[in-house]
Amino acid sequence: MDLLGSIMNSMDKPPTVSDKQKALMKKQKEEYQKHQKAEAERLKVFREKVETKINKFLRDENFKEYKFPAMDQIHRSIIHDVAEVANVWAYSFGEDGVDRHIMIFKREHAPTEDQLNALRRGEEWNEEIAKRVAEEKERRAKEEIEDAKAKKRKDDFVPNSYYKDKYQHLIGKEAALEAAKKTEANSSYGCVPSENKKDQRSIEQTLADIRAKKRKLEENGNTEKTSLENKDKRIK
């Protein structure tokens, strides 16, 4: 006997399946297939019921929306599929595994964002609540407009420096006009460019001007002194 034959003989042979085990496995397979077929039939019946419900919903003009009871994900997926075929809006609300459900809406009565947000929060929604929310939004919009106008007035504000317009109702038209003239006259002295107010002379020029003024003052003083002495001599 060669080495390979020795190794093959030493290996365990695969377990044999008895007729009883084969029959049991066949039965389990048949039961599984039967269960799958029954589940498919049940989902088919459910889909037909949903189709009937949505068709009735579309034909009834009194209904704008419809709420399905809470159900698992498989059944919700069927409703979404039928709603898409029927061209209606379908939204899921609630907590998964607790109260997750679907609401459908006709296209001409599509839910607003406020309604969807309220339903997602688990809050009630009706015409009265919708009216109250709309009024609140309108009030906030008006406040925002007023705030924007107030800000614009503040940005565009120009102080009134005319006495004629500002104080006319207090001091009279003529007095206000006279005060305005004086204000305009005085303001002309202040309207000097800053460059013109700067001393453009050099230090040497400034010192020379100071010495010249000093000499002029001394000369004037000497002249006045001489004039006074001559006057005294004439008097004597």
C-alpha positions in Angstrom: 0.0 0.0 0.0 1.4 3.4 -0.9 1.6 6.4 1.4 -1.4 8.2 -0.1 -3.6 5.2 0.3 -2.5 4.9 3.9 -3.4 8.5 4.6 -6.8 8.2 2.9 -7.7 5.1 4.9 -6.7 6.8 8.2 -9.1 9.7 7.6 -12.6 9.7 9.1 -15.3 8.9 6.6 -18.2 11.4 6.3 -21.1 10.7 8.5 -23.9 8.9 6.7 -27.4 10.4 6.7 -30.1 8.0 7.6 -33.4 7.9 5.8 -35.1 9.3 9.0 -32.9 12.3 9.0 -33.4 12.9 5.3 -37.2 12.8 5.8 -36.9 15.3 8.7 -34.8 17.7 6.6 -37.2 17.5 3.7 -40.1 18.2 6.0 -38.4 21.3 7.5 -37.7 22.6 4.0 -41.3 22.1 3.0 -42.6 23.8 6.1 -40.2 26.8 5.5 -41.4 27.1 1.9 -45.0 26.8 3.0 -44.4 29.6 5.6 -42.7 31.8 3.0 -45.6 31.3 0.6 -48.1 32.1 3.4 -46.2 35.2 4.3 -46.1 36.4 0.7 -49.8 35.7 0.4 -50.5 37.7 3.6 -48.4 40.7 2.4 -50.2 40.5 -0.9 -53.6 40.7 0.8 -52.3 43.6 2.9 -51.2 45.5 -0.2 -54.6 45.0 -1.8 -56.2 46.4 1.3 -53.9 49.4 1.3 -54.6 50.0 -2.4 -58.4 49.9 -1.7 -58.0 52.3 1.3 -55.9 54.8 -0.7 -58.3 54.7 -3.7 -61.2 55.4 -1.4 -59.2 58.2 0.2 -58.6 59.8 -3.1 -62.2 59.6 -4.2 -63.5 61.2 -1.0 -63.3 65.0 -1.2 -63.9 65.3 2.5 -60.5 63.8 3.4 -57.3 65.7 3.1 -55.2 63.3 5.0 -55.3 59.8 6.5 -53.5 58.2 9.4 -52.6 54.5 9.3 -52.2 52.6 12.6 -48.7 51.8 13.9 -47.0 48.8 12.2 -43.7 47.2 11.5 -41.2 48.3 8.8 -42.2 45.7 6.2 -45.9 46.8 6.2 -44.8 50.5 6.2 -42.7 49.9 3.2 -45.7 48.5 1.3 -47.8 51.6 2.2 -45.0 53.9 0.9 -44.8 51.9 -2.3 -48.6 52.0 -2.9 -48.6 55.8 -2.0 -45.9 56.5 -4.5 -47.8 54.6 -7.2 -51.0 56.5 -6.3 -49.2 59.9 -6.3 -49.9 60.9 -2.7 -47.6 62.2 -0.1 -46.6 59.7 2.6 -44.7 60.5 5.8 -43.7 58.3 8.8 -44.0 59.6 12.3 -43.4 58.2 15.8 -40.8 56.0 17.4 -39.7 52.9 15.6 -40.9 49.8 17.5 -43.3 51.8 19.6 -45.8 53.9 17.6 -44.2 54.4 14.2 -47.0 55.0 11.7 -47.7 56.6 8.3 -49.9 59.5 7.3 -50.8 60.2 3.7 -51.8 63.5 2.2 -53.4 64.4 -1.1 -51.2 66.4 -3.5 -53.4 69.4 -3.4 -53.4 69.4 0.4 -49.6 68.9 1.0 -48.6 69.4 4.6 -46.7 72.6 5.5 -43.3 72.5 7.2 -44.9 73.7 10.4 -47.4 70.8 10.3 -44.7 68.2 9.6 -42.5 69.5 12.5 -45.4 69.4 14.9 -46.3 65.8 13.9 -42.7 64.8 14.2 -42.7 66.1 17.7 -45.8 64.1 18.4 -48.0 67.2 18.8 -51.6 67.6 17.7 -52.3 69.6 14.5 -55.6 71.0 13.4 -57.0 74.1 11.7 -57.1 76.2 14.9 -53.4 75.4 15.6 -52.5 76.1 12.0 -54.2 79.5 12.3 -52.4 80.3 15.5 -49.0 79.4 14.1 -49.7 81.5 10.9 -50.6 84.5 13.1 -47.4 84.0 15.2 -45.3 83.8 12.0 -46.9 87.0 10.6 -46.3 88.8 13.9 -42.7 87.8 13.9 -42.3 88.9 10.3 -43.7 92.3 11.1 -41.4 92.7 14.0 -38.4 91.8 11.8 -39.6 94.4 9.2 -40.0 97.1 11.9 -36.5 96.3 13.3 -35.0 96.5 9.9 -36.7 99.9 9.3 -35.5 101.2 12.7 -32.0 100.1 11.9 -32.1 101.8 8.5 -33.5 105.0 10.1 -30.6 104.9 12.6 -28.0 104.4 9.9 -29.5 107.1 7.7 -29.9 109.6 10.6 -28.4 113.1 10.0 -28.3 115.5 13.0 -30.3 118.7 12.4 -27.8 121.5 12.9 -30.1 124.3 11.7 -31.6 126.4 14.5 -34.2 127.6 12.1 -35.7 124.1 11.8 -34.8 122.7 15.2 -35.9 125.5 17.6 -38.4 127.5 15.5 -41.3 126.2 17.5 -39.6 127.4 20.7 -38.0 130.8 20.0 -39.9 131.9 17.0 -39.1 132.0 13.3 -37.1 135.3 13.2 -35.0 134.4 16.3 -34.3 131.0 14.9 -33.3 132.4 11.6 -30.9 134.9 13.2 -29.3 132.2 15.3 -28.9 130.1 12.2 -27.1 133.0 10.5 -24.7 133.4 13.4 -24.0 129.7 13.5 -23.2 129.6 9.8 -20.9 132.7 10.2 -19.1 131.1 13.2 -18.8 127.8 11.4 -16.8 129.4 8.6 -13.9 130.1 11.0 -13.7 126.4 11.8 -13.7 125.2 8.2 -9.9 125.4 7.8 -8.1 122.4 6.4 -5.8 120.7 8.9 -2.9 121.1 6.5 -3.3 124.9 6.5 -3.2 124.9 10.3 0.3 123.4 10.4 3.3 125.6 10.7 5.2 125.0 7.4 8.3 127.0 8.4 11.6 125.4 9.3 13.3 125.9 12.7 15.8 128.5 11.3 13.0 130.5 9.8 11.0 130.4 13.0 13.9 131.6 15.1 14.7 134.4 12.5 11.1 135.6 12.6 11.2 135.6 16.4 14.4 137.7 16.5 13.0 140.1 13.9 9.9 140.7 16.0 12.0 141.2 19.1 14.2 143.8 17.3 11.1 145.5 16.0 9.7 145.7 19.6 13.0 147.1 20.9 13.1 149.7 18.2 9.6 150.7 18.9 10.4 151.0 22.5 13.5 153.1 21.9 11.5 155.4 19.6 8.8 155.9 22.3 11.6 156.6 24.9 13.3 159.2 22.7 10.0 160.9 22.0 9.2 161.2 25.7 12.7 162.7 26.5 12.3 165.3 23.7 8.9 166.2 25.1 10.3 166.7 28.6 13.0 168.9 27.3 10.5 171.1 25.5 8.5 171.4 28.7 11.5 172.5 30.7 
